[in-house]
Amino acid sequence: MVVSVSSALCSVLFFHSKLGPRDQGDGALQGALHSLAELDLDYIDLYLVHWPGTQGLAVGDPRNPGNRAESWAALEELHAQGKLRAIGVSNYTPAHLQQLLAACKTRPALLQ
């Protein structure tokens, strides 16, 4: 069931969604836009990278750090446009956070 949310109701509700591991890397922008479209919203209050790895890749795969960086850059772009009011990460280790903080323009608002 799809529920249409009026702009008045959006002001009292907090919308949260996550970028799935299958959308890490070059699929991040489309993944986030898909979340917006599925929720039928102009913005999401909090959007998180769900997992620091990419679906189908081993944890130690050398492509994961680049995919994380590409994903974060896409979220920063949507954050700058006001489509994602806050961005953060989930399931990141201290090492993942250090890598992100060393390269990001927008610091994560939350580590879940």
N, C-alpha and C positions, 0 to 999 in steps of 0.2 A: 504494500500500500504506500502510495506517495502522498505526503502531507505538504500542502502549500503553506509557507510561512510568510505572514505579512511583515512588512518592515517594522511595524510597531512591536510585534512579538519578538523580532530579532534583537531588539534593544534589551530584552529581559532574559533571553536565552543565551547560553554559551555553547558555540558549536566547535567541535574538536574532531579531527580526522587524522589519518596517518598515511604516509607513503609506504606502500608495500615493497618487500624485497624484490619482487619481479619488475618494479618500475625504477629501481636504482640506476643511476647513470643517465644515459641519453633518453630514458623514458620518464624521467622525473617531472619535467614540465607538463607533459601530457597527463601523467598520473595525477598530479595535483589539480589540473584543470578538469579532469574527469570527476574528481571528488566534488569540486564546486558544482559541476553540471548535475551530478547525481543528487546532490543535496538541494539543488535549485536555489543556490545562494549567490549573492554578489561577493561575499567574503566569508572566510572561515576564521573564527577567533584564534584557534591554536591548531597548528599543523605540525606533526612530528614525523621524523624519519623513524619508521618502526623498528628497523634492525640495521646494524652497521654492515651487513653483508648483502650480497646480491644473490637472488634465487638462482640455483643451479651452479654456483661457484663454491668451492671449498673455502672454509674459513680463512686459510692462509693464502688464498689465491692473490697474486700480486695486482690483479685488476680491481680488487675491492677498494683500496684507498682512492684510486682515481674515480671510481664510480661514486664513492661517498662525496668527494669534492665536487663532482659534476652535479650531483643531486642537491647539495647545499647551495651551489650557485643558482640553480633553478629556483629554489625556495626563496633565496635572497631577492631574486628578480620579482617574484610574485609578492613578496613582502613589501618591496619598494613601491609596487603598484597599488598596494592596499588590499589586495585579494586575500592575503594571509596576514592577519593582524599581528600574530606572534608565531615564531617558528622555534622548534626545539628537536630534541632527539630522544630516543628510547633505546634502552639496552646497550648503551655505549659504555665501554670500559674507560678507565683513566687514559690509556694510550690513545684510544679513538678521540676522546675529548681534546687531548693535547694537540693532535694533528689538526683537528677542526679549528681550534682557537688560534693556531699559528697561521692559518690561511684565510679565515673568514673575514668578511666585512661586517656582518651582523652576528653578534654573539647569540648563542642559543638562549632562549628565554627559560627553558626547562630541560632537565634531564629526568626522564621518567624511568 
